[in-house]
């Protein structure tokens, strides 16, 4: 009986070996066996929970948090301020105590995600309570609340290393950027301003810039763990989930809004390039996160031809999913050497 990647992941979870040791073992095994042929379709592992006991615990934690929120509800605390912050600090301390057991000791996935969400909500309450003490106006209140939440979540991530926290950190960065832009005097009149590069405000350009930064950080995590056996690659996964829509959706809406045949052709080419990029970095999550909004966009903008566009898009995704490994092998083999190529997930060199 051979040792599988699931066995190594299980050994890491129970503390039998470290993540670094697991990565070194897998790197050696891949180097000897031809790397890609032994991935067994688990090149982008994704788990939300392991077993119904985790779901059971999440239900209990959710009820506990709802009870806590009811007892210390915002409606009973008056205006935001010191009392808000005190209650929020107590909530964060309670979440941290629970996370010490469920995340660090039990290494549970779903409870860790739930506790991260609860910590983020308490962090937002704490930061929102701080803003009025500084006599800030509304956009600055939003910026302080978002930035404070992001900083507290970053501290939480540094202690508990829950990859899902990266999602909250990234969203807080976006919210902080938007709020500071509003504070600087820019007007935000329509939701499309956030995704339409031709809009008067800077929000769409800010969205793309932050999306590119998020994608770069996500790639940094990915390239530090090409075999994807540690939490570094999971950090990258959640960052891709935020970065991809920011990049793909902004370009898609702008090209859709143009409406010309040339723009629609450019949109098809852009989506093809993004698909190839996702294949190269071996991140289906990057493509799925971006395409989800494109489908919604097709329904609201293309209208009469929406379902034809969705049909073609769906067919393309199915075909891409069915041929992903062969396409990636052929593409990576054909591409010349470039910086970081050897730090991307391995592939079966020389075959197609």
N, C-alpha and C positions, 0 to 999 in steps of 0.2 A: 504494500500500500504506500503510495507516494504522498508526500507532504504538499498540501495545496495552499493557495494564498489565503483562503478562508481560515485555515489552521493557524497561519502566522498572524492574521489579524486577531483571531481569538486569543492567541498567546500574548499579544500586546495588550489586549483589553484586560486580561486577568493579571497582568504584571509579570508574566513569566519571562518575557524578554522586553527590551526597550524598542521604541519606534526606530531608532537608528540601527539597532541590530537587525530588525526585520527588514529594513531597507537594504542593508548590506547583503543579507542572505538572498533576497530577491534579485538584487543586482548581479550577484554571482551566478545564481541559477539561470537568469536570462542570458547572461553572457555565454554560458556553456550550452544552453539548449536552443539558442536562436531567438532569444528575446520574445518576439511577438507571438510566436506560435503557441505559447503556453498561457496566454492571458485569459483564455476561456470566456471571452466576452465581458470580463470584469475590469476593463481598462478604465472605466469611469464609475467606480463604485458609488452607490447612493443608498443611504438608509435613513429613514425617519424614525423607525422604532424596531426593536427586536422583541417580539413576543407580546401577547396581550397584557401581560403584567405591567409593561411600560405604559400602555394605554390606560390601564386601571389607575396607575399612579398619577398620570396626567389629569385624569378626571378629578381625582382627589385634590391635587394641587390647585386646579382651576376653581373648585368649590371653596377651598381654603382662601384663595385670593379674593374671590367674590365676597366672601364673608368679611374678610379684612377690609375690603374697600367699602362695604356697607357700614361697618362699625365706625370707620374713620372717613366716611364719605365726604367729598368736597363740599356738598351742600351744607354739612354741619360745621365746616371749618371757616366759613366766612370768606373774606377776600384773601387772595394769594399773599403769602408772606412767610414769616418765621414759623407759624404753626404748620403750614403746608410742608415746609422743609423738614421740620422735626418728624412729622408723620412719615414723610417719604424716606427719610434717613432710617427710621425704624423698619420700614418695609424693605429697604435695600439690605439692611443687616439680617433680617429674617430670611430673605431670599439667599443671601450668601451662605448662611448657616445650612440651609437645605441643600444648596449646591455643593457644599463641602462633602455631604454624604452621597447624594445621588450622582454627582458629576465626578468628583475626585475618587471616591471610594467604590461606588457601584458601577461607575462608568456607563450609565444609562443614556441613551440617545434622546428619546422623546421627552423625558423629564428635564433633561438639560436644556433642550430647546424651549420648553414651556417656562422654565425658570429664567431663561435669558429674556424672554418676552416680558415677564413680570418685573424683572430688574429694570428693563428699559422703560416701562411705564412709571415705575417709582422714580427713576432717574429724571424722566420728563417732568414729573410732578415737583421734584426737588428743584430743578432748574427753572421751572416756571414760577416757583415761589421766590426764587432769588431775584428775578428780573424786576418786580415792582419795588424792591428795596433799593434798587439803583435808579429809580425814577425814570425808567426808560420809556420811550414811546413804543407804539405797537410793533413796527417792523423790527426794532431793536430787541423787543421782548421775544419775538419769534427767533431771532438770531441767537440770543443768549440761551433760550430754552433748547434749541437744536444743538448748539455747540456744547452746552453743558451735558446734555444727554449723550452726545458722542464721546466726550471725554470720560464720563463715568462708565460708559460701555467699554471703552478701550481699557480702562483699569480692570473691569470685570473680565475681559478677554485675557489680559495679561496674567490674571490669577488662575482662571478656570479653563482657559484655552478652548472654549466652546466655539466651533467654526461658525455656527449660526449667528453669533454676535457680529460677525463681519457684515452681515446684511444690514443690521441696525446701524452700525458705524457708517457704512456707505450712505444710507438714507439720510442720516443726520448731517453728513457733509453736504449732500445736495440741498437739504433744507436750510442749512446755514448759509450756503452760497446764495440761494434765492433770496433769503431774508435780508442779507447784507446788500444785495443788489437793489432791493426795494428801499432799504434805508438810505441808499445813495441817491434815490430820486427816480429810479426807473419805474415805469408803469407796467403793471401786469393786468391787462384787461380781459384776456381770454386764455383758456387752457392751451390753445394752439400756440400761443406765444412761447411756450416752453419747448415746442418741437418744430416750429416753423422758422427756418433760417432766414427767410425773407421778411419776417416780422420786424417791426421797428425796434423793439427792445432787445437787450443782449441775452435774454434768457436761453434761447435755443443754442447760441454759441457757448454759453456757460454749461449747458447740459452736455453738449458734445465734448467739451474740454474735460469736464469731470468724468464723463464716461471713458474717455481715453486714459485718464489717470487711473481710474478704477481697473480698467483692463490691463494696464501695465503692472499694477500691483498684483493683480490676480495671476498674471503670467510669471511674476517673480516667485510667488508661492508655488505655482505649478512646476517651474523649472528647478526648484529646490527639492522636488519630490517627484521625479518623472515616472516612477513605478507606482505612485499613488497608493502608498500603504500607510501614510501618516496623516495627521490632521492638517498639515500644511496645504496639501492639495484640496482638502475639504474647505479650507479658508478661501482658496482660489475659486472653488465652485460657487460659493455664495456671492463673491464679488462679481463673477461673470453674470450672475442672475440680475444684478443691478446695472452693470456697465453695458451689457449688450442692448437692452432696450433704449438706453440713453443715446447710443450711437446709431443703431439700426433704425429706430423709430423716427428719430429726427430727420435723417436723410430720406426715409420713406415718405413721411408726411410732406416734406418740402417738394419732392418729385411728384407726388400725387397732386399736390395743390397746383403745380404748374399746368398739368393737364394735357400738355402737348405729346404727340407721338414720340418725339425725341426724348422727352423727360421720362415717359413710361419705359422706353427702351433702356435708358440710363438706369432706371430703377431695377429692371431685370438684371442688368449687368452688375449693379451694386450688390444685389442679393446673392448673385453667383459668386462674387468675390468674397463676400462674408461667409458663404458656405465653404469655400475653399480654405479660408482662414481658419474656420472652425475645425475643418478636417486636419489641417496642418498641426494645430495645437491640440487636437484630439479632444475637443470639448463640445459634445452635443448640447450641453446646457447653454452654451453661448448662443447657439443657433435657435434653440427652442424658445429661449427667453425673448429674443428679438422678434421672431416670427409671430409669436402670440399677438403682439400689438398690430402687426401688419395685417393679420386676419381681421381684427376689429376695425382697422382703418379701411380695409377693402369694403366692408359692409356699409360704413358711414360715408365714404367718399366716392367709391366707384359706382355704387348703387346698382344700376341695371346690369352691369357686368360683374357684380361682386361675387356671385357664386361660381362663375366661370373662373375668375381669378383664384378663388379659394380651392376649386377643384384642381387647377394646375399646380398650385402651391402644395396641396396635400399630396398629389402624385409625385412631385419632386422630392418631398420629404421622405415618403415611403421608399422611393427608389434609392435615395441617399442612405437611408438607414439600412437597407438590405445589402448595399454594396460598400458600406463605410470602410471596412478593414481593407478590402482589395483596392478601393480607390485611394486610401491613405498610403498603402504600400507603394502603389504606382506613382503617386504624386511625390512622396518623400524621396523615392529612388531617383525620380527625374530631376528634382530640384538640386541645384548645385549647393555646395557647402555654404552656410551662412552662419553668422554669430548666433550661438545658442541652439543650433540644430541638434547637436549631440546631447543637449539637456532637455529635449522634448521627449514625450513618451516613446519608447522604442518601437521599431517596426521590423518586419521581416525583410531585411535588405537583400536586394538581388532577385526578388520574386514579385509576382503581380497576381 
